[in-house]
Amino acid sequence: MQIVVKEFAGYQKLDEKYPLTSLSDKAFMLSDKELWLKDVSKTSQGIEITIATDDDVMLDGVSIETNNESTPLKTTINRKEVKQVDGKLMKERTLLFDTQTEPESLHIEGMHYMKAYNKVIEIPVD
């Protein structure tokens, strides 16, 4: 008998800061996953940052930072799937932070994602 493990939930520690001072048209790489910073805006609810990631990515330990302040993620709103020009499906959502202070960077402690294993486990049957 065999158990085939094609993919399984994985976790990657990142502990990285991504600059928000000028958004670019290039993705940041979270290991081998993409992170697109789409928009940063101040609303009556707080600071909103719209991002897009690979469909299977869930971020962990997200906060925004200024020189002397860190504000943790309050909630995520408006999740939708968006097809990129190259046909790739991305998950776009808006991160809401309970502050009115303009952030300098987005801090991400880690991410959960589907990790490819492609392992075959042989189980002897007597």
C-alpha positions as a Markdown table, in Angstrom:
| # | Residue | x | y | z |
|---|---|---|---|---|
| 1 | Met | 0.0 | 0.0 | 0.0 |
| 2 | Gln | 1.2 | 3.6 | -0.7 |
| 3 | Ile | 0.3 | 7.0 | 0.6 |
| 4 | Val | 1.1 | 9.7 | -1.9 |
| 5 | Val | 1.5 | 13.2 | -0.5 |
| 6 | Lys | 1.4 | 15.6 | -3.4 |
| 7 | Glu | 1.1 | 18.8 | -1.3 |
| 8 | Phe | 0.3 | 19.8 | 2.3 |
| 9 | Ala | -0.1 | 23.0 | 4.2 |
| 10 | Gly | 3.3 | 24.5 | 5.0 |
| 11 | Tyr | 4.6 | 27.5 | 7.0 |
| 12 | Gln | 7.5 | 29.8 | 6.0 |
| 13 | Lys | 8.9 | 32.2 | 8.6 |
| 14 | Leu | 9.7 | 35.5 | 6.9 |
| 15 | Asp | 10.2 | 38.3 | 9.4 |
| 16 | Glu | 10.5 | 40.8 | 6.6 |
| 17 | Lys | 9.6 | 44.5 | 6.0 |
| 18 | Tyr | 8.4 | 45.7 | 2.7 |
| 19 | Pro | 8.6 | 49.5 | 1.9 |
| 20 | Leu | 5.3 | 51.4 | 1.4 |
| 21 | Thr | 6.8 | 54.8 | 0.6 |
| 22 | Ser | 6.7 | 54.2 | -3.1 |
| 23 | Leu | 4.6 | 51.4 | -4.7 |
| 24 | Ser | 6.2 | 49.7 | -7.7 |
| 25 | Asp | 5.0 | 47.6 | -10.5 |
| 26 | Lys | 7.1 | 44.7 | -9.4 |
| 27 | Ala | 6.2 | 41.9 | -7.0 |
| 28 | Phe | 8.1 | 41.2 | -3.8 |
| 29 | Met | 9.0 | 37.5 | -3.4 |
| 30 | Leu | 7.8 | 35.7 | -0.2 |
| 31 | Ser | 10.1 | 32.7 | -0.7 |
| 32 | Asp | 8.7 | 31.5 | -4.0 |
| 33 | Lys | 5.3 | 33.3 | -3.7 |
| 34 | Glu | 4.4 | 36.7 | -5.0 |
| 35 | Leu | 3.3 | 39.7 | -3.0 |
| 36 | Trp | 2.0 | 42.8 | -4.9 |
| 37 | Leu | 1.5 | 46.0 | -3.0 |
| 38 | Lys | -1.4 | 47.7 | -4.9 |
| 39 | Asp | -2.5 | 50.7 | -2.9 |
| 40 | Val | -2.1 | 52.5 | 0.4 |
| 41 | Ser | -4.8 | 54.9 | 1.6 |
| 42 | Lys | -6.0 | 56.6 | 4.7 |
| 43 | Thr | -9.8 | 56.3 | 5.4 |
| 44 | Ser | -12.1 | 57.2 | 8.3 |
| 45 | Gln | -11.5 | 53.6 | 9.5 |
| 46 | Gly | -7.7 | 53.7 | 9.4 |
| 47 | Ile | -4.9 | 52.8 | 7.0 |
| 48 | Glu | -5.9 | 50.5 | 4.2 |
| 49 | Ile | -3.4 | 48.5 | 2.2 |
| 50 | Thr | -4.6 | 46.6 | -0.9 |
| 51 | Ile | -2.4 | 43.6 | -1.7 |
| 52 | Ala | -2.4 | 40.6 | -4.0 |
| 53 | Thr | -0.7 | 37.3 | -3.3 |
| 54 | Asp | -0.7 | 33.8 | -4.8 |
| 55 | Asp | -4.1 | 32.2 | -4.2 |
| 56 | Asp | -2.9 | 29.7 | -1.6 |
| 57 | Val | -1.1 | 32.3 | 0.6 |
| 58 | Met | -2.3 | 33.3 | 4.1 |
| 59 | Leu | -0.1 | 35.9 | 5.8 |
| 60 | Asp | 0.7 | 35.7 | 9.5 |
| 61 | Gly | 1.8 | 38.4 | 12.0 |
| 62 | Val | 1.1 | 41.4 | 9.8 |
| 63 | Ser | 1.7 | 44.9 | 11.0 |
| 64 | Ile | 2.6 | 48.3 | 9.6 |
| 65 | Glu | 5.5 | 50.4 | 11.0 |
| 66 | Thr | 6.7 | 53.9 | 11.2 |
| 67 | Asn | 10.0 | 55.1 | 12.8 |
| 68 | Asn | 8.7 | 54.6 | 16.4 |
| 69 | Glu | 5.3 | 52.8 | 16.1 |
| 70 | Ser | 4.0 | 49.4 | 15.1 |
| 71 | Thr | 0.3 | 48.8 | 14.4 |
| 72 | Pro | -1.0 | 45.2 | 14.1 |
| 73 | Leu | -3.6 | 44.2 | 11.5 |
| 74 | Lys | -7.1 | 44.8 | 12.6 |
| 75 | Thr | -9.0 | 42.9 | 9.9 |
| 76 | Thr | -9.0 | 41.9 | 6.2 |
| 77 | Ile | -11.8 | 43.2 | 3.9 |
| 78 | Asn | -12.9 | 42.8 | 0.2 |
| 79 | Arg | -11.2 | 39.5 | -0.6 |
| 80 | Lys | -11.6 | 38.6 | -4.3 |
| 81 | Glu | -9.8 | 36.6 | -7.0 |
| 82 | Val | -8.2 | 38.6 | -9.7 |
| 83 | Lys | -6.7 | 37.2 | -13.0 |
| 84 | Gln | -3.4 | 38.8 | -13.9 |
| 85 | Val | -2.5 | 39.8 | -17.5 |
| 86 | Asp | -0.4 | 36.6 | -17.7 |
| 87 | Gly | -3.5 | 34.5 | -16.7 |
| 88 | Lys | -2.3 | 33.7 | -13.2 |
| 89 | Leu | -5.0 | 33.8 | -10.5 |
| 90 | Met | -4.1 | 36.0 | -7.5 |
| 91 | Lys | -6.0 | 36.6 | -4.2 |
| 92 | Glu | -6.5 | 40.4 | -3.7 |
| 93 | Arg | -7.6 | 41.8 | -0.4 |
| 94 | Thr | -7.4 | 45.0 | 1.7 |
| 95 | Leu | -5.7 | 45.0 | 5.0 |
| 96 | Leu | -7.1 | 47.4 | 7.6 |
| 97 | Phe | -5.0 | 48.9 | 10.4 |
| 98 | Asp | -6.5 | 50.9 | 13.2 |
| 99 | Thr | -4.3 | 54.1 | 12.9 |
| 100 | Gln | -4.1 | 57.3 | 11.0 |
| 101 | Thr | -0.3 | 57.4 | 10.9 |
| 102 | Glu | 1.1 | 57.1 | 7.4 |
| 103 | Pro | 3.1 | 53.8 | 7.4 |
| 104 | Glu | 6.7 | 53.4 | 6.1 |
| 105 | Ser | 6.7 | 49.6 | 5.8 |
| 106 | Leu | 4.6 | 46.5 | 6.0 |
| 107 | His | 6.0 | 43.8 | 8.3 |
| 108 | Ile | 5.1 | 40.1 | 7.8 |
| 109 | Glu | 6.2 | 37.5 | 10.3 |
| 110 | Gly | 5.4 | 34.5 | 8.1 |
| 111 | Met | 3.0 | 32.8 | 5.7 |
| 112 | His | 0.9 | 29.7 | 5.4 |
| 113 | Tyr | 0.8 | 28.1 | 2.0 |
| 114 | Met | 0.4 | 24.8 | 0.1 |
| 115 | Lys | 3.8 | 23.3 | 0.0 |
| 116 | Ala | 4.7 | 20.7 | -2.7 |
| 117 | Tyr | 6.1 | 17.5 | -1.2 |
| 118 | Asn | 5.6 | 14.9 | -4.0 |
| 119 | Lys | 6.5 | 12.0 | -1.6 |
| 120 | Val | 5.4 | 8.4 | -1.7 |
| 121 | Ile | 5.3 | 6.5 | 1.6 |
| 122 | Glu | 5.4 | 2.8 | 1.3 |
| 123 | Ile | 3.4 | 0.9 | 3.9 |
| 124 | Pro | 4.1 | -2.8 | 4.1 |
| 125 | Val | 0.9 | -5.0 | 4.3 |
| 126 | Asp | 1.3 | -8.4 | 5.8 |
